[in-house]
Amino acid sequence: MTAGIQISGPATSEYDEILTPEALAFVAQLHHAFEPRRQALLQARAARQAEINAGATLGFLDATVDVREADWQVAPAPADLNNRRVEITGPAERKMIINALNCGANVFMADFEDALSPTWDNLVQGQRNLRDAVRRTISFENPDGRRYQLNDDIATLVVRPRGWHLWERHLTIDGAPVSGAIFDFGLYFFHNVEELISRGSGPYFYLPKMQSHLEARLWNDVFNAAQDALGIARGTIRATVLIETLPAAFEMEEILYELREHAAGLNAGRWDYIFSFIKTLRDQAELPLPDRGQVSMTVPFMRAYTELLVKTCHARGAHAMGGMAAFIPTRRDPEANELALTKVREDKEREASDGFDGTWVAHPGLVPIAKEAFDRVLGDRPNQKERQRDDVSVFAGAMIDPLVPDGAITEAGVRNNISVALQYINSWLKGTGAAAIYNLMEDAATAEISRAQLWQWIQLQASLDSGELVTPELYARIRDEEIAKLGGRDTARYGEAEDILDSLVLNETFVEFLTLLAYPVLEAE
């Protein structure tokens, strides 16, 4: 083992294939070079949030106006990342990877972030799975004997590492835990970059949870250092950034600029964006957001953000990627199924007509619907970057206006948020980060918005449409009823899930991320 590197997770011969001395030394090299900057940027996040809490107004940056007014473009997209009309996402789990790569989508995003519970086994096994997928040797055999393997024609592989705020406690360097982002990125890049290049592809990434262009600059410097260390040409890496925080929405052009040699596009991460909207404006909010299901992509503040995203991307030659369709098709209720599919179709048709170049789905059954919507607009073109959206003009005030026309908070909305959060946290603690709940594929983002809304409604003493106030007592009563429906505190890990949710919802101070609170509990099992 390289000096200063300690692994506390279980060791197996299979894990040793990933956690080689050379790979760990590479991760350590990145850690030593960039950990101080990561810590400084996390402190800058907290300082900026404190300013907003004190009344500072969010807006476009005066200091970077020259970047926004200058004439520049991101690097042209690689051939296998130019047509992205339908992308499917899921955890880096073996069977999931095979099915997603085979399902007919153009791109599969393998997730180490919101859709993956970060157990040591999930993380290291996920790296093994991706190594085998890149080499097309991956296979899976069900207990019933069914065997899964890759087709000849598969989706382009993109990987999402964890965000800058997370750490990997099982790998310490000089006594400090390594960044989860560096761990996930470093191992995947080290083991696969040469194989990917030899197959005519490359190391492609989705970058989550950024809050400023300086965080994008850090990623760009990490990319350059990683490429230089392995003798790979700069610009080989390509990254799409999820614009899923309110602060980042005001710095979209600057984020693309910082990554311009490596930038592939921006994505409208809808659920995390709503979560960030609540979190960022928590001390300025006077009007609470209504039930989660009423905060659609067409409400004013979401509409402003997504139209600005398309305009920004196309002005700079980048892909503009639409939001997630999380519905899981079912045969149990044909009428409800058809209604949901109609809504998915309308959502994807709207995105295509707005100028997006592609979109996300969570289930293979939605791929044909999304593809049909984009085929109708794109035809034989791989994208519609030439559509500049010069008609769009978005002011800062429109981005932070919480008004949702005809919005209401209902007891059903409170109940749904509590149930979804409990079920998801329970699933996450059991090691599953993508959970099917009420015919939706939920990940950490939906649990985050659920608990954030509950917190906001209590803090603002919001009124239900019935006139009843949302209080800690109302929350506790409904929580007890919902957890009883799920089998009670002694079922699975619901007792711990309830304790975590209470700590998030009833705390006067807003907890930045539920995963920060839940991670020690996950690893205590």
C-alpha positions in Angstrom: 0.0 0.0 0.0 1.3 3.5 -0.9 2.4 5.4 2.2 -0.4 7.5 3.8 -3.2 5.5 2.1 -5.5 3.5 4.3 -8.6 1.4 3.3 -11.1 0.6 6.0 -13.7 -1.1 3.8 -13.7 -4.9 3.4 -11.1 -6.3 1.1 -11.7 -9.1 -1.5 -9.8 -10.3 -4.5 -12.4 -8.7 -6.7 -12.0 -5.4 -5.0 -8.2 -5.7 -5.4 -8.7 -5.6 -9.2 -10.0 -2.0 -8.7 -8.0 -0.8 -5.7 -4.6 -1.5 -7.2 -1.6 0.4 -5.8 -1.3 2.3 -9.0 -5.0 3.4 -9.0 -4.8 4.4 -5.4 -1.6 6.4 -6.0 -3.4 8.2 -8.8 -6.4 9.1 -6.6 -3.9 10.2 -3.9 -2.1 12.4 -6.4 -5.4 14.2 -7.2 -6.3 14.4 -3.5 -3.1 16.1 -2.6 -3.3 18.5 -5.5 -6.9 19.6 -5.0 -8.3 18.8 -1.6 -7.4 22.3 -0.1 -9.3 24.0 -2.9 -12.3 21.7 -2.5 -12.4 22.6 1.2 -12.0 26.3 0.5 -14.9 26.2 -2.1 -17.2 24.4 0.4 -16.4 27.2 2.9 -17.2 29.7 0.2 -20.6 28.0 -0.3 -21.4 28.4 3.4 -20.3 32.1 3.3 -22.4 32.8 0.3 -25.4 31.2 1.9 -24.9 33.2 5.0 -25.0 36.4 2.9 -28.2 35.2 1.2 -29.7 34.4 4.6 -28.9 37.9 5.7 -30.8 39.4 2.7 -28.3 39.5 -0.2 -30.0 39.3 -3.5 -29.2 36.6 -6.0 -28.4 37.7 -9.5 -26.0 37.5 -12.4 -22.4 38.3 -11.5 -21.0 41.7 -12.2 -17.5 40.4 -12.0 -17.9 38.0 -15.0 -19.9 40.2 -17.4 -16.9 40.1 -19.8 -17.3 36.3 -20.1 -21.0 36.6 -20.9 -20.4 39.3 -23.5 -17.4 37.6 -25.2 -17.5 35.4 -28.3 -16.5 31.9 -27.4 -17.7 28.3 -28.0 -17.2 25.0 -26.2 -15.3 22.2 -27.9 -17.3 20.3 -30.6 -19.0 17.2 -29.3 -17.4 13.8 -30.0 -19.2 11.7 -32.5 -20.7 9.3 -30.0 -21.9 12.1 -27.8 -23.5 14.3 -30.5 -26.9 12.7 -30.7 -28.3 12.6 -27.1 -32.0 12.8 -27.8 -32.8 10.2 -25.1 -30.7 9.5 -22.1 -31.5 6.9 -19.4 -30.1 6.9 -15.9 -29.6 4.5 -13.1 -27.1 3.2 -10.5 -23.9 1.5 -11.5 -25.5 -1.9 -10.7 -24.6 -4.9 -13.0 -28.0 -5.9 -14.4 -29.1 -2.2 -14.6 -26.0 -1.3 -16.7 -26.7 -4.1 -19.2 -30.4 -3.3 -19.5 -29.8 0.4 -19.8 -27.1 0.1 -22.4 -29.3 -2.3 -24.4 -32.6 -0.4 -24.1 -32.4 1.8 -27.2 -31.5 5.1 -25.5 -28.7 7.1 -27.0 -26.9 7.6 -23.7 -26.8 5.8 -20.4 -25.7 7.7 -17.3 -24.3 5.3 -14.7 -24.8 6.9 -11.3 -22.5 7.0 -8.2 -24.5 9.9 -6.8 -28.2 10.3 -6.1 -29.3 6.9 -7.4 -26.7 4.9 -5.6 -26.5 4.3 -1.9 -22.8 4.8 -1.2 -22.0 1.5 0.6 -18.5 0.3 0.1 -19.7 -2.7 -1.9 -21.9 -0.6 -4.2 -19.1 1.8 -4.9 -16.3 -0.7 -5.6 -18.5 -3.2 -7.3 -19.9 -0.4 -9.4 -16.4 0.4 -10.6 -15.9 -3.3 -11.5 -19.2 -3.3 -13.4 -18.2 -0.2 -15.4 -14.8 -1.7 -16.2 -16.5 -4.8 -17.6 -19.1 -2.7 -19.5 -16.4 -0.6 -21.1 -14.7 -3.8 -22.3 -18.1 -5.3 -23.3 -17.4 -8.4 -21.1 -20.2 -7.6 -18.6 -22.8 -10.3 -18.0 -25.3 -11.1 -15.4 -27.2 -14.4 -14.6 -30.5 -14.3 -12.7 -31.3 -16.9 -10.1 -33.9 -18.2 -12.5 -31.2 -18.9 -15.1 -31.8 -15.9 -17.4 -28.5 -14.5 -18.7 -28.0 -10.8 -19.6 -25.2 -9.5 -21.8 -24.6 -6.6 -24.1 -26.1 -6.2 -27.6 -23.9 -5.2 -30.5 -25.4 -1.7 -30.6 -25.5 0.0 -27.2 -25.8 3.4 -25.7 -22.9 5.7 -25.0 -21.7 5.4 -21.4 -21.5 8.5 -19.2 -20.6 8.4 -15.5 -21.8 10.6 -12.7 -19.5 10.9 -9.7 -20.6 12.3 -6.3 -20.7 16.0 -5.7 -17.9 18.1 -4.1 -19.7 18.1 -0.7 -19.5 14.3 -0.1 -16.6 12.3 1.1 -15.5 8.6 1.0 -14.8 7.5 4.6 -13.4 4.1 3.6 -10.4 5.6 1.9 -8.2 8.0 3.9 -5.1 9.7 2.8 -2.8 11.0 5.5 -5.7 10.5 7.9 -8.2 12.5 6.0 -11.1 11.0 4.0 -10.9 11.4 0.3 -13.5 13.4 -1.7 -16.2 11.1 -3.0 -16.0 13.0 -6.3 -12.2 12.3 -6.6 -12.7 8.7 -5.6 -15.4 8.0 -8.2 -13.9 10.0 -11.0 -10.3 8.9 -10.4 -10.9 5.1 -10.3 -13.1 5.2 -13.4 -10.8 7.4 -15.4 -7.6 5.5 -14.4 -9.0 2.0 -15.3 -10.9 2.9 -18.4 -9.6 5.9 -20.3 -7.3 4.0 -22.6 -9.8 1.3 -23.3 -12.5 3.9 -24.1 -10.2 5.8 -26.5 -9.2 2.6 -28.3 -12.9 1.9 -28.9 -13.6 5.3 -30.4 -15.2 6.8 -27.3 -13.9 8.6 -24.3 -14.3 9.3 -20.6 -17.6 11.2 -20.4 -19.1 12.5 -17.1 -22.1 14.2 -15.6 -21.1 16.7 -12.8 -23.7 17.2 -10.0 -24.5 19.8 -7.3 -22.1 22.6 -8.4 -23.0 26.0 -7.0 -20.5 28.3 -8.8 -18.2 28.6 -11.8 -15.2 28.3 -9.4 -16.4 24.8 -8.6 -16.4 24.1 -12.4 -12.9 25.6 -12.6 -11.8 23.0 -10.0 -13.3 20.2 -12.0 -11.5 21.5 -15.1 -8.2 21.6 -13.3 -8.8 18.1 -12.0 -9.4 16.9 -15.6 -6.2 18.5 -16.9 -4.2 17.0 -14.1 -5.7 13.6 -14.6 -5.1 13.7 -18.4 -1.5 15.0 -17.9 -0.7 12.3 -15.4 -1.6 9.5 -17.7 -0.4 11.1 -20.9 -3.9 11.7 -22.3 -4.5 14.7 -24.6 -6.3 17.5 -22.9 -9.9 17.8 -24.0 -10.4 14.0 -24.1 -12.7 14.2 -21.1 -16.1 15.6 -21.7 -18.5 16.7 -19.0 -22.1 17.7 -18.9 -23.1 19.8 -15.9 -26.3 19.4 -14.0 -27.8 22.8 -13.3 -29.6 21.7 -10.2 -28.8 24.5 -7.8 -30.2 28.0 -7.8 -26.8 29.7 -7.5 -25.5 27.8 -10.5 -28.5 28.9 -12.6 -27.1 32.4 -12.4 -23.6 31.2 -13.6 -24.5 28.9 -16.5 -22.3 30.8 -19.0 -19.4 31.0 -16.7 -19.6 27.3 -15.8 -19.5 26.4 -19.5 -16.6 28.9 -20.0 -14.5 27.3 -17.2 -15.0 23.9 -18.7 -15.1 24.9 -22.4 -12.3 22.5 -23.5 -14.2 19.7 -21.8 -17.8 20.9 -21.8 -20.5 18.8 -23.4 -23.6 20.6 -22.2 -25.9 21.5 -19.4 -28.8 19.5 -17.9 -32.0 20.8 -16.2 -32.0 18.8 -13.0 -35.6 19.5 -12.0 -36.1 18.0 -8.5 -32.7 19.0 -7.1 -33.3 22.5 -8.5 -36.6 22.8 -6.6 -34.9 21.5 -3.5 -32.1 24.1 -4.0 -34.7 26.8 -4.6 -36.2 26.1 -1.1 -32.8 25.7 0.6 -31.2 28.8 -0.9 -34.0 31.2 -0.3 -35.1 29.6 3.1 -34.6 32.8 5.2 -36.0 35.1 2.6 -39.1 33.1 1.7 -42.5 34.6 2.4 -44.5 32.4 0.1 -44.1 28.6 0.4 -44.1 26.4 -2.6 -47.2 24.2 -3.0 -47.4 20.4 -3.2 -44.5 18.9 -5.0 -46.6 17.6 -7.8 -47.9 21.1 -8.6 -44.3 22.5 -9.1 -44.0 21.5 -12.7 -41.5 22.6 -15.4 -44.1 25.1 -16.7 -44.5 27.2 -13.5 -42.9 30.6 -14.0 -39.6 30.2 -12.1 -38.9 26.8 -13.6 -39.8 28.1 -17.0 -37.4 31.0 -16.7 -34.6 28.7 -15.7 -35.1 26.1 -18.4 -35.5 28.6 -21.2 -32.3 30.4 -20.1 -30.5 27.1 -20.1 -31.4 26.3 -23.7 -30.5 29.8 -24.8 -27.1 29.7 -22.9 -26.2 26.3 -24.2 -27.0 27.0 -27.9 -25.2 30.4 -27.8 -22.0 28.5 -26.8 -22.4 25.3 -29.0 -23.3 23.0 -26.1 -26.1 20.5 -25.7 -29.1 21.5 -23.7 -30.5 18.5 -21.9 -34.1 18.3 -20.5 -35.3 17.0 -17.2 -36.2 13.6 -15.8 -39.4 11.6 -16.5 -39.5 9.3 -13.5 -42.7 7.4 -14.2 -42.6 3.6 -14.1 -45.1 2.1 -16.5 -47.4 -0.5 -15.0 -50.1 -2.9 -16.2 -52.0 -2.9 -12.9 -54.0 0.2 -13.6 -54.3 0.8 -17.4 -56.2 4.0 -17.0 -53.8 5.6 -14.6 -50.9 4.3 -16.7 -52.2 5.9 -19.9 -52.8 9.2 -18.1 -49.2 9.2 -16.8 -47.8 8.3 -20.2 -49.8 11.1 -21.8 -48.2 13.6 -19.3 -44.7 12.2 -20.1 -45.4 12.6 -23.8 -46.6 16.2 -23.3 -43.5 17.0 -21.2 -41.1 15.6 -23.8 -42.9 17.3 -26.7 -42.6 20.6 -24.8 -38.9 20.1 -24.2 -38.3 19.3 -27.9 -40.3 22.3 -29.0 -38.5 24.6 -26.6 -35.1 23.7 -28.2 -33.7 21.0 -25.9 -31.4 18.6 -27.7 -32.4 15.6 -25.6 -34.0 14.5 -22.4 -33.8 12.0 -19.5 -36.0 9.0 -18.6 -35.7 6.6 -15.7 -37.3 3.5 -17.3 -36.7 1.7 -20.6 -40.5 1.8 -21.2 -40.3 5.6 -21.6 -37.5 5.5 -24.2 -39.9 5.2 -27.3 -42.1 8.0 -26.1 -39.2 10.4 -25.5 -37.5 9.4 -28.8 -40.7 9.9 -30.8 -41.1 13.4 -29.4 -37.6 14.4 -30.3 -37.6 12.6 -33.6 -40.6 14.6 -34.7 -38.7 17.9 -34.0 -35.1 16.9 -34.9 -35.7 14.6 -37.8 -32.3 13.4 -39.1 -30.4 16.1 -37.2 -28.4 14.9 -34.2 -29.4 18.0 -32.2 -30.9 21.5 -32.7 -28.0 23.7 -31.4 -28.5 26.0 -34.3 -31.8 27.2 -32.6 -30.5 30.2 -30.7 -33.6 31.2 -28.7 -32.9 34.9 -29.2 -36.5 35.4 -28.2 -35.7 34.5 -24.6 -34.9 37.3 -22.1 -34.8 36.2 -18.5 -34.4 38.7 -15.6 -33.0 37.7 -12.2 -36.3 38.4 -10.5 -38.1 35.8 -12.6 -35.7 33.2 -11.4 -36.4 33.7 -7.7 -40.2 34.4 -7.8 -41.9 31.5 -5.8 -45.4 32.2 -7.2 -47.1 29.1 -8.5 -50.4 30.0 -10.0 -53.3 28.2 -8.3 -50.9 26.4 -6.1 -52.0 24.8 -2.8 -50.7 22.8 0.1 -52.9 19.9 0.9 -52.9 17.2 3.5 -52.4 14.7 0.7 -49.2 16.6 -0.2 -47.9 16.5 3.4 -48.7 12.8 3.6 -47.0 12.0 0.3 -43.9 13.9 1.2 -43.6 12.1 4.5 -44.2 8.6 3.0 -41.8 9.1 0.1 -39.1 10.4 2.4 -39.5 7.6 4.8 -39.6 4.9 2.1 -36.6 6.4 0.3 -34.4 6.8 3.4 -35.2 3.3 4.4 -34.3 2.0 1.0 -31.1 4.0 1.0 -30.0 2.7 4.4 -30.6 -0.8 3.1 -28.2 -0.1 0.3 -30.6 0.7 -2.6 -30.4 4.3 -3.9 -33.0 4.1 -6.7 -36.4 3.1 -5.3 -39.7 2.5 -7.0 -42.3 4.4 -4.9 -45.9 5.0 -6.1 -44.9 4.2 -9.7 -42.1 6.7 -9.7 -38.4 5.9 -9.7 -37.3 8.0 -6.8 -33.7 8.9 -5.8 -32.1 11.2 -3.2 -33.4 14.3 -5.0 -37.0 13.6 -4.5 -36.4 12.7 -0.8 -34.6 16.0 -0.5 -37.4 18.1 -1.9 -40.0 16.1 0.2 -38.2 16.9 3.5 -37.3 20.4 2.4 -41.0 21.2 1.7 -42.0 19.8 5.1 -39.4 21.9 6.8 -40.4 25.0 4.9 -44.2 24.5 5.5 -43.6 24.2 9.3 -41.2 27.1 9.4 -43.6 29.4 7.6 -46.6 28.1 9.4 -48.2 27.4 6.1 -51.9 26.8 5.7 -53.4 23.7 4.1 -56.2 24.3 1.6 -58.5 23.2 4.5 -57.2 26.1 6.6 -55.3 23.9 9.1 -51.8 25.0 9.8 -48.8 22.8 9.1 -47.2 22.4 12.6 -44.8 20.0 14.2 -47.8 18.3 15.8 -49.6 17.8 12.4 -46.4 16.4 11.0 -45.9 14.0 13.9 -49.5 12.8 13.6 -49.3 12.1 9.9 -45.8 10.6 10.2 -47.0 8.1 12.8 -49.9 7.1 10.5 -47.7 6.7 7.5 -45.0 4.7 9.2 -47.7 2.4 10.6 -48.8 1.8 7.1 -45.2 0.8 6.2 -45.1 -1.7 9.1 -43.9 0.4 11.9 -40.5 1.5 13.3 -39.3 -2.1 13.8 -39.7 -3.0 10.1 -36.5 -2.9 8.1 -34.7 0.3 8.9 -37.8 2.5 9.3 -36.9 3.4 12.8 -33.7 5.0 11.7 -35.4 6.6 8.7 -38.0 8.2 11.0 -35.2 9.5 13.3 -33.4 11.0 10.3 -36.5 12.5 8.9 -37.4 14.1 12.2 -33.9 15.6 12.5 -34.3 17.1 9.0 -37.9 18.4 9.3 -38.1 19.5 12.9 -34.7 21.2 13.1 -34.8 25.0 13.2 -31.6 25.0 11.2 -31.8 23.7 7.7 -29.6 20.7 7.1 -27.7 21.1 3.8 -28.0 17.5 2.5 -29.9 14.6 4.0 -27.0 12.3 2.8 -24.6 14.1 5.2 -26.8 13.2 8.1 -27.6 9.7 6.9 -24.2 8.5 5.7 -22.8 7.7 9.2 -26.0 5.7 9.9 -25.7 3.8 6.7 -22.2 2.7 7.6 -23.1 1.9 11.2 -25.1 -1.1 10.1 
